[in-house]
Amino acid sequence: MVVSFEPFLRHLPAWLMVLFRLTGIFMFAPMFGSVLIPGRVKILLAVGLSLCIYPMLLMPGTQAAANMAPLIEQGL
């Protein structure tokens, strides 16, 4: 059985945009940017939240879905 990663790879650039935005928030926001929170925790929170937020951006009828569709279909 051959596994194809093509459907996942098409979504990777758009998901990375969400991840990078959240990573910036977790690194520089006053509450999350504190040195009291370990770096691994910040990274795990950013990855987890990006996995939760990304599907909401693709909901039909939203402005984000209209903006993300060309990025997913054509790439960067």
mmJSON file of the N, C-alpha and C atoms, coordinates in Angstrom:
{"data_MODEL":{"atom_site":{
"group_PDB":["ATOM","ATOM","ATOM","ATOM","ATOM","ATOM","ATOM","ATOM","ATOM","ATOM","ATOM","ATOM","ATOM","ATOM","ATOM","ATOM","ATOM","ATOM","ATOM","ATOM","ATOM","ATOM","ATOM","ATOM","ATOM","ATOM","ATOM","ATOM","ATOM","ATOM","ATOM","ATOM","ATOM","ATOM","ATOM","ATOM","ATOM","ATOM","ATOM","ATOM","ATOM","ATOM","ATOM","ATOM","ATOM","ATOM","ATOM","ATOM","ATOM","ATOM","ATOM","ATOM","ATOM","ATOM","ATOM","ATOM","ATOM","ATOM","ATOM","ATOM","ATOM","ATOM","ATOM","ATOM","ATOM","ATOM","ATOM","ATOM","ATOM","ATOM","ATOM","ATOM","ATOM","ATOM","ATOM","ATOM","ATOM","ATOM","ATOM","ATOM","ATOM","ATOM","ATOM","ATOM","ATOM","ATOM","ATOM","ATOM","ATOM","ATOM","ATOM","ATOM","ATOM","ATOM","ATOM","ATOM","ATOM","ATOM","ATOM","ATOM","ATOM","ATOM","ATOM","ATOM","ATOM","ATOM","ATOM","ATOM","ATOM","ATOM","ATOM","ATOM","ATOM","ATOM","ATOM","ATOM","ATOM","ATOM","ATOM","ATOM","ATOM","ATOM","ATOM","ATOM","ATOM","ATOM","ATOM","ATOM","ATOM","ATOM","ATOM","ATOM","ATOM","ATOM","ATOM","ATOM","ATOM","ATOM","ATOM","ATOM","ATOM","ATOM","ATOM","ATOM","ATOM","ATOM","ATOM","ATOM","ATOM","ATOM","ATOM","ATOM","ATOM","ATOM","ATOM","ATOM","ATOM","ATOM","ATOM","ATOM","ATOM","ATOM","ATOM","ATOM","ATOM","ATOM","ATOM","ATOM","ATOM","ATOM","ATOM","ATOM","ATOM","ATOM","ATOM","ATOM","ATOM","ATOM","ATOM","ATOM","ATOM","ATOM","ATOM","ATOM","ATOM","ATOM","ATOM","ATOM","ATOM","ATOM","ATOM","ATOM","ATOM","ATOM","ATOM","ATOM","ATOM","ATOM","ATOM","ATOM","ATOM","ATOM","ATOM","ATOM","ATOM","ATOM","ATOM","ATOM","ATOM","ATOM","ATOM","ATOM","ATOM","ATOM","ATOM","ATOM","ATOM","ATOM","ATOM","ATOM","ATOM","ATOM","ATOM","ATOM","ATOM","ATOM","ATOM","ATOM"],
"id":[1,2,3,4,5,6,7,8,9,10,11,12,13,14,15,16,17,18,19,20,21,22,23,24,25,26,27,28,29,30,31,32,33,34,35,36,37,38,39,40,41,42,43,44,45,46,47,48,49,50,51,52,53,54,55,56,57,58,59,60,61,62,63,64,65,66,67,68,69,70,71,72,73,74,75,76,77,78,79,80,81,82,83,84,85,86,87,88,89,90,91,92,93,94,95,96,97,98,99,100,101,102,103,104,105,106,107,108,109,110,111,112,113,114,115,116,117,118,119,120,121,122,123,124,125,126,127,128,129,130,131,132,133,134,135,136,137,138,139,140,141,142,143,144,145,146,147,148,149,150,151,152,153,154,155,156,157,158,159,160,161,162,163,164,165,166,167,168,169,170,171,172,173,174,175,176,177,178,179,180,181,182,183,184,185,186,187,188,189,190,191,192,193,194,195,196,197,198,199,200,201,202,203,204,205,206,207,208,209,210,211,212,213,214,215,216,217,218,219,220,221,222,223,224,225,226,227,228],
"type_symbol":["N","C","C","N","C","C","N","C","C","N","C","C","N","C","C","N","C","C","N","C","C","N","C","C","N","C","C","N","C","C","N","C","C","N","C","C","N","C","C","N","C","C","N","C","C","N","C","C","N","C","C","N","C","C","N","C","C","N","C","C","N","C","C","N","C","C","N","C","C","N","C","C","N","C","C","N","C","C","N","C","C","N","C","C","N","C","C","N","C","C","N","C","C","N","C","C","N","C","C","N","C","C","N","C","C","N","C","C","N","C","C","N","C","C","N","C","C","N","C","C","N","C","C","N","C","C","N","C","C","N","C","C","N","C","C","N","C","C","N","C","C","N","C","C","N","C","C","N","C","C","N","C","C","N","C","C","N","C","C","N","C","C","N","C","C","N","C","C","N","C","C","N","C","C","N","C","C","N","C","C","N","C","C","N","C","C","N","C","C","N","C","C","N","C","C","N","C","C","N","C","C","N","C","C","N","C","C","N","C","C","N","C","C","N","C","C","N","C","C","N","C","C","N","C","C","N","C","C"],
"label_atom_id":["N","CA","C","N","CA","C","N","CA","C","N","CA","C","N","CA","C","N","CA","C","N","CA","C","N","CA","C","N","CA","C","N","CA","C","N","CA","C","N","CA","C","N","CA","C","N","CA","C","N","CA","C","N","CA","C","N","CA","C","N","CA","C","N","CA","C","N","CA","C","N","CA","C","N","CA","C","N","CA","C","N","CA","C","N","CA","C","N","CA","C","N","CA","C","N","CA","C","N","CA","C","N","CA","C","N","CA","C","N","CA","C","N","CA","C","N","CA","C","N","CA","C","N","CA","C","N","CA","C","N","CA","C","N","CA","C","N","CA","C","N","CA","C","N","CA","C","N","CA","C","N","CA","C","N","CA","C","N","CA","C","N","CA","C","N","CA","C","N","CA","C","N","CA","C","N","CA","C","N","CA","C","N","CA","C","N","CA","C","N","CA","C","N","CA","C","N","CA","C","N","CA","C","N","CA","C","N","CA","C","N","CA","C","N","CA","C","N","CA","C","N","CA","C","N","CA","C","N","CA","C","N","CA","C","N","CA","C","N","CA","C","N","CA","C","N","CA","C","N","CA","C","N","CA","C","N","CA","C","N","CA","C","N","CA","C"],
"label_alt_id":[null,null,null,null,null,null,null,null,null,null,null,null,null,null,null,null,null,null,null,null,null,null,null,null,null,null,null,null,null,null,null,null,null,null,null,null,null,null,null,null,null,null,null,null,null,null,null,null,null,null,null,null,null,null,null,null,null,null,null,null,null,null,null,null,null,null,null,null,null,null,null,null,null,null,null,null,null,null,null,null,null,null,null,null,null,null,null,null,null,null,null,null,null,null,null,null,null,null,null,null,null,null,null,null,null,null,null,null,null,null,null,null,null,null,null,null,null,null,null,null,null,null,null,null,null,null,null,null,null,null,null,null,null,null,null,null,null,null,null,null,null,null,null,null,null,null,null,null,null,null,null,null,null,null,null,null,null,null,null,null,null,null,null,null,null,null,null,null,null,null,null,null,null,null,null,null,null,null,null,null,null,null,null,null,null,null,null,null,null,null,null,null,null,null,null,null,null,null,null,null,null,null,null,null,null,null,null,null,null,null,null,null,null,null,null,null,null,null,null,null,null,null,null,null,null,null,null,null],
"label_comp_id":["MET","MET","MET","VAL","VAL","VAL","VAL","VAL","VAL","SER","SER","SER","PHE","PHE","PHE","GLU","GLU","GLU","PRO","PRO","PRO","PHE","PHE","PHE","LEU","LEU","LEU","ARG","ARG","ARG","HIS","HIS","HIS","LEU","LEU","LEU","PRO","PRO","PRO","ALA","ALA","ALA","TRP","TRP","TRP","LEU","LEU","LEU","MET","MET","MET","VAL","VAL","VAL","LEU","LEU","LEU","PHE","PHE","PHE","ARG","ARG","ARG","LEU","LEU","LEU","THR","THR","THR","GLY","GLY","GLY","ILE","ILE","ILE","PHE","PHE","PHE","MET","MET","MET","PHE","PHE","PHE","ALA","ALA","ALA","PRO","PRO","PRO","MET","MET","MET","PHE","PHE","PHE","GLY","GLY","GLY","SER","SER","SER","VAL","VAL","VAL","LEU","LEU","LEU","ILE","ILE","ILE","PRO","PRO","PRO","GLY","GLY","GLY","ARG","ARG","ARG","VAL","VAL","VAL","LYS","LYS","LYS","ILE","ILE","ILE","LEU","LEU","LEU","LEU","LEU","LEU","ALA","ALA","ALA","VAL","VAL","VAL","GLY","GLY","GLY","LEU","LEU","LEU","SER","SER","SER","LEU","LEU","LEU","CYS","CYS","CYS","ILE","ILE","ILE","TYR","TYR","TYR","PRO","PRO","PRO","MET","MET","MET","LEU","LEU","LEU","LEU","LEU","LEU","MET","MET","MET","PRO","PRO","PRO","GLY","GLY","GLY","THR","THR","THR","GLN","GLN","GLN","ALA","ALA","ALA","ALA","ALA","ALA","ALA","ALA","ALA","ASN","ASN","ASN","MET","MET","MET","ALA","ALA","ALA","PRO","PRO","PRO","LEU","LEU","LEU","ILE","ILE","ILE","GLU","GLU","GLU","GLN","GLN","GLN","GLY","GLY","GLY","LEU","LEU","LEU"],
"label_asym_id":["A","A","A","A","A","A","A","A","A","A","A","A","A","A","A","A","A","A","A","A","A","A","A","A","A","A","A","A","A","A","A","A","A","A","A","A","A","A","A","A","A","A","A","A","A","A","A","A","A","A","A","A","A","A","A","A","A","A","A","A","A","A","A","A","A","A","A","A","A","A","A","A","A","A","A","A","A","A","A","A","A","A","A","A","A","A","A","A","A","A","A","A","A","A","A","A","A","A","A","A","A","A","A","A","A","A","A","A","A","A","A","A","A","A","A","A","A","A","A","A","A","A","A","A","A","A","A","A","A","A","A","A","A","A","A","A","A","A","A","A","A","A","A","A","A","A","A","A","A","A","A","A","A","A","A","A","A","A","A","A","A","A","A","A","A","A","A","A","A","A","A","A","A","A","A","A","A","A","A","A","A","A","A","A","A","A","A","A","A","A","A","A","A","A","A","A","A","A","A","A","A","A","A","A","A","A","A","A","A","A","A","A","A","A","A","A","A","A","A","A","A","A","A","A","A","A","A","A"],
"label_entity_id":["1","1","1","1","1","1","1","1","1","1","1","1","1","1","1","1","1","1","1","1","1","1","1","1","1","1","1","1","1","1","1","1","1","1","1","1","1","1","1","1","1","1","1","1","1","1","1","1","1","1","1","1","1","1","1","1","1","1","1","1","1","1","1","1","1","1","1","1","1","1","1","1","1","1","1","1","1","1","1","1","1","1","1","1","1","1","1","1","1","1","1","1","1","1","1","1","1","1","1","1","1","1","1","1","1","1","1","1","1","1","1","1","1","1","1","1","1","1","1","1","1","1","1","1","1","1","1","1","1","1","1","1","1","1","1","1","1","1","1","1","1","1","1","1","1","1","1","1","1","1","1","1","1","1","1","1","1","1","1","1","1","1","1","1","1","1","1","1","1","1","1","1","1","1","1","1","1","1","1","1","1","1","1","1","1","1","1","1","1","1","1","1","1","1","1","1","1","1","1","1","1","1","1","1","1","1","1","1","1","1","1","1","1","1","1","1","1","1","1","1","1","1","1","1","1","1","1","1"],
"label_seq_id":[1,1,1,2,2,2,3,3,3,4,4,4,5,5,5,6,6,6,7,7,7,8,8,8,9,9,9,10,10,10,11,11,11,12,12,12,13,13,13,14,14,14,15,15,15,16,16,16,17,17,17,18,18,18,19,19,19,20,20,20,21,21,21,22,22,22,23,23,23,24,24,24,25,25,25,26,26,26,27,27,27,28,28,28,29,29,29,30,30,30,31,31,31,32,32,32,33,33,33,34,34,34,35,35,35,36,36,36,37,37,37,38,38,38,39,39,39,40,40,40,41,41,41,42,42,42,43,43,43,44,44,44,45,45,45,46,46,46,47,47,47,48,48,48,49,49,49,50,50,50,51,51,51,52,52,52,53,53,53,54,54,54,55,55,55,56,56,56,57,57,57,58,58,58,59,59,59,60,60,60,61,61,61,62,62,62,63,63,63,64,64,64,65,65,65,66,66,66,67,67,67,68,68,68,69,69,69,70,70,70,71,71,71,72,72,72,73,73,73,74,74,74,75,75,75,76,76,76],
"pdbx_PDB_ins_code":[null,null,null,null,null,null,null,null,null,null,null,null,null,null,null,null,null,null,null,null,null,null,null,null,null,null,null,null,null,null,null,null,null,null,null,null,null,null,null,null,null,null,null,null,null,null,null,null,null,null,null,null,null,null,null,null,null,null,null,null,null,null,null,null,null,null,null,null,null,null,null,null,null,null,null,null,null,null,null,null,null,null,null,null,null,null,null,null,null,null,null,null,null,null,null,null,null,null,null,null,null,null,null,null,null,null,null,null,null,null,null,null,null,null,null,null,null,null,null,null,null,null,null,null,null,null,null,null,null,null,null,null,null,null,null,null,null,null,null,null,null,null,null,null,null,null,null,null,null,null,null,null,null,null,null,null,null,null,null,null,null,null,null,null,null,null,null,null,null,null,null,null,null,null,null,null,null,null,null,null,null,null,null,null,null,null,null,null,null,null,null,null,null,null,null,null,null,null,null,null,null,null,null,null,null,null,null,null,null,null,null,null,null,null,null,null,null,null,null,null,null,null,null,null,null,null,null,null],
"Cartn_x":[0.842,0.0,0.889,0.672,1.466,0.696,1.372,0.769,1.213,0.262,0.563,0.412,1.428,1.392,1.008,0.619,0.27,-0.813,-1.919,-2.934,-2.4,-1.527,-0.98,0.034,0.81,1.829,1.226,0.034,-0.622,-1.02,-1.318,-1.746,-0.567,0.607,1.752,2.109,2.213,2.573,1.547,0.27,-0.762,-0.732,-0.53,-0.466,0.773,1.882,3.097,2.908,2.121,1.84,1.108,0.153,-0.568,0.39,1.216,2.162,3.139,3.69,4.657,4.013,2.782,2.089,1.91,1.474,1.286,2.613,3.657,4.961,5.456,5.24,5.61,4.865,3.603,2.815,3.359,3.662,4.134,5.546,6.329,7.691,7.769,6.889,7.034,5.894,4.794,3.708,4.163,3.748,4.238,3.981,2.814,2.498,3.208,3.182,3.775,5.269,5.76,7.164,8.058,7.476,8.232,9.227,10.349,11.347,10.895,9.828,9.308,8.655,8.184,7.581,8.674,8.957,10.025,9.728,10.791,10.665,9.893,10.096,9.368,7.869,7.477,6.048,5.471,6.201,5.739,5.582,6.55,6.491,5.325,5.142,4.022,2.677,2.555,1.309,1.054,2.09,1.933,1.543,2.197,1.866,0.457,0.123,-1.219,-2.314,-2.121,-3.123,-3.215,-2.085,-2.144,-2.88,-2.732,-3.482,-4.982,-5.344,-6.764,-7.338,-6.552,-7.042,-7.102,-6.142,-6.064,-7.35,-7.975,-9.22,-10.341,-10.347,-11.386,-11.22,-9.997,-9.767,-10.302,-10.5,-10.945,-12.452,-13.184,-14.644,-15.219,-16.11,-16.693,-17.464,-17.386,-18.133,-17.384,-16.173,-15.41,-14.401,-14.018,-13.037,-11.698,-11.342,-10.067,-10.046,-11.158,-11.211,-10.973,-11.515,-11.314,-9.849,-9.184,-7.785,-6.84,-7.221,-6.348,-6.458,-7.578,-7.788,-6.71,-6.36,-5.31,-3.959,-3.689,-2.413,-2.328,-3.436,-3.451,-3.402,-4.148,-4.227,-2.976,-2.403,-1.287,0.053,0.061,1.307,1.792,3.017,3.566,4.021],
"Cartn_y":[-1.183,0.0,1.249,2.094,3.314,4.472,5.207,6.357,7.618,8.459,9.695,10.878,11.699,12.877,14.136,13.98,15.113,16.01,15.461,16.362,17.174,16.582,17.298,18.35,18.046,18.98,20.228,20.097,21.284,22.268,21.776,22.639,23.15,22.611,22.958,24.443,25.116,26.547,27.398,27.128,27.912,27.644,26.375,26.046,26.67,26.703,27.314,28.81,29.457,30.88,31.081,30.226,30.295,30.001,28.975,28.598,29.731,30.363,31.433,32.639,32.929,34.047,33.756,32.546,32.19,32.101,31.634,31.552,32.947,33.907,35.282,35.809,35.473,35.894,35.249,33.96,33.265,33.69,34.181,34.58,36.024,36.898,38.313,38.906,38.188,38.713,38.766,39.763,39.901,38.674,38.104,36.977,35.7,35.41,34.179,34.328,35.538,35.761,35.705,35.463,35.413,34.253,34.456,33.382,32.293,32.525,31.516,30.352,30.603,29.548,28.966,27.662,27.061,27.14,27.169,27.273,26.115,24.909,23.751,23.885,24.448,24.641,25.653,26.726,27.739,27.133,26.333,25.712,24.746,23.922,22.97,23.689,24.771,25.54,26.153,26.689,27.295,26.245,25.09,24.019,23.503,23.276,22.778,23.748,25.024,26.018,26.189,26.111,26.252,25.076,23.886,22.728,22.877,23.614,23.846,25.003,26.033,27.234,27.056,26.348,26.235,25.702,24.634,24.175,25.213,26.074,27.099,28.143,28.336,29.3,28.811,27.515,26.933,26.758,27.195,27.053,27.847,27.232,27.944,29.186,30.198,31.421,32.449,32.149,33.123,33.819,35.012,35.766,35.044,34.41,33.695,32.538,31.848,30.728,31.218,32.379,32.937,33.318,33.775,34.163,32.961,31.892,30.733,29.789,29.79,28.847,28.952,30.158,30.218,29.745,29.997,29.562,28.048,27.394,25.947,25.307,25.88,25.278,25.528,26.711,27.068,27.07,27.069,27.137,28.565,28.705,30.06,30.637],
"Cartn_z":[0.0,0.0,0.0,-0.959,-1.097,-0.469,0.384,1.043,0.315,-0.053,-0.745,0.219,0.271,1.122,0.343,-0.907,-1.766,-1.149,-0.615,-0.035,1.147,1.942,3.092,2.656,1.65,1.188,0.564,-0.001,-0.577,0.513,1.702,2.81,3.639,3.443,4.282,4.263,3.101,3.142,3.894,3.71,4.395,5.9,6.285,7.705,8.348,7.614,8.157,8.393,7.552,7.772,9.095,9.389,10.665,11.814,11.659,12.71,12.997,11.972,12.184,12.869,12.518,13.178,14.66,14.98,16.386,17.134,16.483,17.126,17.498,16.629,16.943,18.15,18.255,19.416,20.681,20.616,21.809,22.205,21.292,21.641,22.16,21.681,22.002,22.819,23.02,23.838,25.295,26.045,27.426,28.307,28.221,29.099,28.638,27.344,26.823,26.551,26.409,26.119,27.344,28.479,29.726,29.714,30.393,30.488,31.451,32.184,33.103,32.357,31.146,30.335,29.443,29.561,28.748,27.249,26.461,25.008,24.4,24.92,24.385,24.59,25.717,25.976,25.001,24.747,23.789,22.399,21.995,20.671,20.578,21.597,21.585,21.57,22.316,22.302,20.925,20.309,18.983,17.949,17.964,17.003,17.252,18.512,18.835,18.433,18.742,18.357,16.845,16.166,14.71,14.073,14.649,14.146,14.407,15.453,15.747,14.933,14.708,14.022,12.513,11.934,10.474,9.842,10.355,9.719,9.765,10.79,10.862,9.774,9.294,8.219,6.881,6.762,5.496,5.403,6.423,6.397,5.243,4.454,3.303,3.748,2.935,3.198,4.017,4.455,5.22,4.314,4.711,3.925,3.904,5.009,5.066,4.071,3.897,2.956,1.529,1.202,-0.137,-0.35,0.706,0.581,0.592,1.289,1.423,0.222,-0.468,-1.568,-2.66,-3.133,-4.163,-3.648,-2.394,-1.811,-1.75,-1.438,-1.336,-2.735,-3.678,-5.011,-5.846,-5.752,-6.621,-5.895,-4.585,-3.835,-3.723,-3.227,-3.034,-4.328],
"occupancy":[1.0,1.0,1.0,1.0,1.0,1.0,1.0,1.0,1.0,1.0,1.0,1.0,1.0,1.0,1.0,1.0,1.0,1.0,1.0,1.0,1.0,1.0,1.0,1.0,1.0,1.0,1.0,1.0,1.0,1.0,1.0,1.0,1.0,1.0,1.0,1.0,1.0,1.0,1.0,1.0,1.0,1.0,1.0,1.0,1.0,1.0,1.0,1.0,1.0,1.0,1.0,1.0,1.0,1.0,1.0,1.0,1.0,1.0,1.0,1.0,1.0,1.0,1.0,1.0,1.0,1.0,1.0,1.0,1.0,1.0,1.0,1.0,1.0,1.0,1.0,1.0,1.0,1.0,1.0,1.0,1.0,1.0,1.0,1.0,1.0,1.0,1.0,1.0,1.0,1.0,1.0,1.0,1.0,1.0,1.0,1.0,1.0,1.0,1.0,1.0,1.0,1.0,1.0,1.0,1.0,1.0,1.0,1.0,1.0,1.0,1.0,1.0,1.0,1.0,1.0,1.0,1.0,1.0,1.0,1.0,1.0,1.0,1.0,1.0,1.0,1.0,1.0,1.0,1.0,1.0,1.0,1.0,1.0,1.0,1.0,1.0,1.0,1.0,1.0,1.0,1.0,1.0,1.0,1.0,1.0,1.0,1.0,1.0,1.0,1.0,1.0,1.0,1.0,1.0,1.0,1.0,1.0,1.0,1.0,1.0,1.0,1.0,1.0,1.0,1.0,1.0,1.0,1.0,1.0,1.0,1.0,1.0,1.0,1.0,1.0,1.0,1.0,1.0,1.0,1.0,1.0,1.0,1.0,1.0,1.0,1.0,1.0,1.0,1.0,1.0,1.0,1.0,1.0,1.0,1.0,1.0,1.0,1.0,1.0,1.0,1.0,1.0,1.0,1.0,1.0,1.0,1.0,1.0,1.0,1.0,1.0,1.0,1.0,1.0,1.0,1.0,1.0,1.0,1.0,1.0,1.0,1.0,1.0,1.0,1.0,1.0,1.0,1.0],
"B_iso_or_equiv":[0.0,0.0,0.0,0.0,0.0,0.0,0.0,0.0,0.0,0.0,0.0,0.0,0.0,0.0,0.0,0.0,0.0,0.0,0.0,0.0,0.0,0.0,0.0,0.0,0.0,0.0,0.0,0.0,0.0,0.0,0.0,0.0,0.0,0.0,0.0,0.0,0.0,0.0,0.0,0.0,0.0,0.0,0.0,0.0,0.0,0.0,0.0,0.0,0.0,0.0,0.0,0.0,0.0,0.0,0.0,0.0,0.0,0.0,0.0,0.0,0.0,0.0,0.0,0.0,0.0,0.0,0.0,0.0,0.0,0.0,0.0,0.0,0.0,0.0,0.0,0.0,0.0,0.0,0.0,0.0,0.0,0.0,0.0,0.0,0.0,0.0,0.0,0.0,0.0,0.0,0.0,0.0,0.0,0.0,0.0,0.0,0.0,0.0,0.0,0.0,0.0,0.0,0.0,0.0,0.0,0.0,0.0,0.0,0.0,0.0,0.0,0.0,0.0,0.0,0.0,0.0,0.0,0.0,0.0,0.0,0.0,0.0,0.0,0.0,0.0,0.0,0.0,0.0,0.0,0.0,0.0,0.0,0.0,0.0,0.0,0.0,0.0,0.0,0.0,0.0,0.0,0.0,0.0,0.0,0.0,0.0,0.0,0.0,0.0,0.0,0.0,0.0,0.0,0.0,0.0,0.0,0.0,0.0,0.0,0.0,0.0,0.0,0.0,0.0,0.0,0.0,0.0,0.0,0.0,0.0,0.0,0.0,0.0,0.0,0.0,0.0,0.0,0.0,0.0,0.0,0.0,0.0,0.0,0.0,0.0,0.0,0.0,0.0,0.0,0.0,0.0,0.0,0.0,0.0,0.0,0.0,0.0,0.0,0.0,0.0,0.0,0.0,0.0,0.0,0.0,0.0,0.0,0.0,0.0,0.0,0.0,0.0,0.0,0.0,0.0,0.0,0.0,0.0,0.0,0.0,0.0,0.0,0.0,0.0,0.0,0.0,0.0,0.0],
"pdbx_formal_charge":[null,null,null,null,null,null,null,null,null,null,null,null,null,null,null,null,null,null,null,null,null,null,null,null,null,null,null,null,null,null,null,null,null,null,null,null,null,null,null,null,null,null,null,null,null,null,null,null,null,null,null,null,null,null,null,null,null,null,null,null,null,null,null,null,null,null,null,null,null,null,null,null,null,null,null,null,null,null,null,null,null,null,null,null,null,null,null,null,null,null,null,null,null,null,null,null,null,null,null,null,null,null,null,null,null,null,null,null,null,null,null,null,null,null,null,null,null,null,null,null,null,null,null,null,null,null,null,null,null,null,null,null,null,null,null,null,null,null,null,null,null,null,null,null,null,null,null,null,null,null,null,null,null,null,null,null,null,null,null,null,null,null,null,null,null,null,null,null,null,null,null,null,null,null,null,null,null,null,null,null,null,null,null,null,null,null,null,null,null,null,null,null,null,null,null,null,null,null,null,null,null,null,null,null,null,null,null,null,null,null,null,null,null,null,null,null,null,null,null,null,null,null,null,null,null,null,null,null],
"auth_seq_id":[1,1,1,2,2,2,3,3,3,4,4,4,5,5,5,6,6,6,7,7,7,8,8,8,9,9,9,10,10,10,11,11,11,12,12,12,13,13,13,14,14,14,15,15,15,16,16,16,17,17,17,18,18,18,19,19,19,20,20,20,21,21,21,22,22,22,23,23,23,24,24,24,25,25,25,26,26,26,27,27,27,28,28,28,29,29,29,30,30,30,31,31,31,32,32,32,33,33,33,34,34,34,35,35,35,36,36,36,37,37,37,38,38,38,39,39,39,40,40,40,41,41,41,42,42,42,43,43,43,44,44,44,45,45,45,46,46,46,47,47,47,48,48,48,49,49,49,50,50,50,51,51,51,52,52,52,53,53,53,54,54,54,55,55,55,56,56,56,57,57,57,58,58,58,59,59,59,60,60,60,61,61,61,62,62,62,63,63,63,64,64,64,65,65,65,66,66,66,67,67,67,68,68,68,69,69,69,70,70,70,71,71,71,72,72,72,73,73,73,74,74,74,75,75,75,76,76,76],
"auth_comp_id":["MET","MET","MET","VAL","VAL","VAL","VAL","VAL","VAL","SER","SER","SER","PHE","PHE","PHE","GLU","GLU","GLU","PRO","PRO","PRO","PHE","PHE","PHE","LEU","LEU","LEU","ARG","ARG","ARG","HIS","HIS","HIS","LEU","LEU","LEU","PRO","PRO","PRO","ALA","ALA","ALA","TRP","TRP","TRP","LEU","LEU","LEU","MET","MET","MET","VAL","VAL","VAL","LEU","LEU","LEU","PHE","PHE","PHE","ARG","ARG","ARG","LEU","LEU","LEU","THR","THR","THR","GLY","GLY","GLY","ILE","ILE","ILE","PHE","PHE","PHE","MET","MET","MET","PHE","PHE","PHE","ALA","ALA","ALA","PRO","PRO","PRO","MET","MET","MET","PHE","PHE","PHE","GLY","GLY","GLY","SER","SER","SER","VAL","VAL","VAL","LEU","LEU","LEU","ILE","ILE","ILE","PRO","PRO","PRO","GLY","GLY","GLY","ARG","ARG","ARG","VAL","VAL","VAL","LYS","LYS","LYS","ILE","ILE","ILE","LEU","LEU","LEU","LEU","LEU","LEU","ALA","ALA","ALA","VAL","VAL","VAL","GLY","GLY","GLY","LEU","LEU","LEU","SER","SER","SER","LEU","LEU","LEU","CYS","CYS","CYS","ILE","ILE","ILE","TYR","TYR","TYR","PRO","PRO","PRO","MET","MET","MET","LEU","LEU","LEU","LEU","LEU","LEU","MET","MET","MET","PRO","PRO","PRO","GLY","GLY","GLY","THR","THR","THR","GLN","GLN","GLN","ALA","ALA","ALA","ALA","ALA","ALA","ALA","ALA","ALA","ASN","ASN","ASN","MET","MET","MET","ALA","ALA","ALA","PRO","PRO","PRO","LEU","LEU","LEU","ILE","ILE","ILE","GLU","GLU","GLU","GLN","GLN","GLN","GLY","GLY","GLY","LEU","LEU","LEU"],
"auth_asym_id":["A","A","A","A","A","A","A","A","A","A","A","A","A","A","A","A","A","A","A","A","A","A","A","A","A","A","A","A","A","A","A","A","A","A","A","A","A","A","A","A","A","A","A","A","A","A","A","A","A","A","A","A","A","A","A","A","A","A","A","A","A","A","A","A","A","A","A","A","A","A","A","A","A","A","A","A","A","A","A","A","A","A","A","A","A","A","A","A","A","A","A","A","A","A","A","A","A","A","A","A","A","A","A","A","A","A","A","A","A","A","A","A","A","A","A","A","A","A","A","A","A","A","A","A","A","A","A","A","A","A","A","A","A","A","A","A","A","A","A","A","A","A","A","A","A","A","A","A","A","A","A","A","A","A","A","A","A","A","A","A","A","A","A","A","A","A","A","A","A","A","A","A","A","A","A","A","A","A","A","A","A","A","A","A","A","A","A","A","A","A","A","A","A","A","A","A","A","A","A","A","A","A","A","A","A","A","A","A","A","A","A","A","A","A","A","A","A","A","A","A","A","A","A","A","A","A","A","A"],
"auth_atom_id":["N","CA","C","N","CA","C","N","CA","C","N","CA","C","N","CA","C","N","CA","C","N","CA","C","N","CA","C","N","CA","C","N","CA","C","N","CA","C","N","CA","C","N","CA","C","N","CA","C","N","CA","C","N","CA","C","N","CA","C","N","CA","C","N","CA","C","N","CA","C","N","CA","C","N","CA","C","N","CA","C","N","CA","C","N","CA","C","N","CA","C","N","CA","C","N","CA","C","N","CA","C","N","CA","C","N","CA","C","N","CA","C","N","CA","C","N","CA","C","N","CA","C","N","CA","C","N","CA","C","N","CA","C","N","CA","C","N","CA","C","N","CA","C","N","CA","C","N","CA","C","N","CA","C","N","CA","C","N","CA","C","N","CA","C","N","CA","C","N","CA","C","N","CA","C","N","CA","C","N","CA","C","N","CA","C","N","CA","C","N","CA","C","N","CA","C","N","CA","C","N","CA","C","N","CA","C","N","CA","C","N","CA","C","N","CA","C","N","CA","C","N","CA","C","N","CA","C","N","CA","C","N","CA","C","N","CA","C","N","CA","C","N","CA","C","N","CA","C","N","CA","C","N","CA","C","N","CA","C","N","CA","C","N","CA","C"],
"pdbx_PDB_model_num":[1,1,1,1,1,1,1,1,1,1,1,1,1,1,1,1,1,1,1,1,1,1,1,1,1,1,1,1,1,1,1,1,1,1,1,1,1,1,1,1,1,1,1,1,1,1,1,1,1,1,1,1,1,1,1,1,1,1,1,1,1,1,1,1,1,1,1,1,1,1,1,1,1,1,1,1,1,1,1,1,1,1,1,1,1,1,1,1,1,1,1,1,1,1,1,1,1,1,1,1,1,1,1,1,1,1,1,1,1,1,1,1,1,1,1,1,1,1,1,1,1,1,1,1,1,1,1,1,1,1,1,1,1,1,1,1,1,1,1,1,1,1,1,1,1,1,1,1,1,1,1,1,1,1,1,1,1,1,1,1,1,1,1,1,1,1,1,1,1,1,1,1,1,1,1,1,1,1,1,1,1,1,1,1,1,1,1,1,1,1,1,1,1,1,1,1,1,1,1,1,1,1,1,1,1,1,1,1,1,1,1,1,1,1,1,1,1,1,1,1,1,1,1,1,1,1,1,1]
}}}
